[in-house]
Amino acid sequence: MTTIEGIYENGKITLNELPKNIVKAQVKVVFEEVEEKGESGKRQLGTMRGKFEIPDDFY
């Protein structure tokens, strides 16, 4: 079994890479929801603030 990721859009699947050494095979397609990024498309900084403590003697 080989797994290759890709994108489904407008009725077409575009694979991120071509399968190696496969001439013919049965295919199963699993659709995962794609999360849209925020307006700017950037990560929000500071979301983990206060969740971890670093000991004073950590170097």
PANULO-425122 format. One record per residue (C-alpha): residue in one letter; y, z, x. Coordinates in pm, whole numbers, padded with zeros to 5 digits, always signed. Example, Ala and Ser with C-alpha at 12.3 -4.5 7.8 and 13.67 -1.06 7.14 Angstrom:
// residues 2
A-00450+00780+01230 S-00106+00714+01367 
This chain:
// residues 59
M+00000+00000+00000 T+00346-00089+00130 T+00679+00032-00007 I+00999-00167+00034 E+01330-00070-00123 G+01564-00316-00286 I+01831-00359-00552 Y+01788-00492-00906 E+02102-00655-01040 N+02158-00916-01309 G+01788-00987-01357 K+01710-01031-00986 I+01548-00805-00726 T+01678-00829-00370 L+01451-00664-00113 N+01606-00476+00180 E+01341-00627+00410 L+01054-00875+00387 P+00697-00742+00370 K+00492-00800+00685 N+00146-00958+00684 I+00130-00989+00305 V+00050-01330+00159 K-00034-01225-00197 A-00033-00881-00359 Q+00000-00707-00693 V+00347-00557-00734 K+00466-00249-00923 V+00836-00197-00985 V+00989+00150-01034 F+01353+00170-01139 E+01563+00461-01008 E+01908+00521-01147 V+02183+00446-00896 E+02455+00710-00890 E+02801+00563-00885 K+03026+00719-00623 G+03358+00877-00718 E+03679+00680-00745 S+03735+00662-00370 G+03366+00627-00281 K+03403+00909-00027 R+03217+01238-00011 Q+03398+01543-00136 L+03455+01784+00151 G+03408+02160+00124 T+03140+02161-00145 M+02914+02392+00063 R+03192+02633+00165 G+03081+02995+00137 K+02712+02906+00097 F+02613+02984+00459 E+02690+03261+00705 I+02682+03216+01083 P+02612+03531+01287 D+02881+03638+01535 D+02636+03606+01827 F+02546+03243+01745 Y+02626+03008+02037 
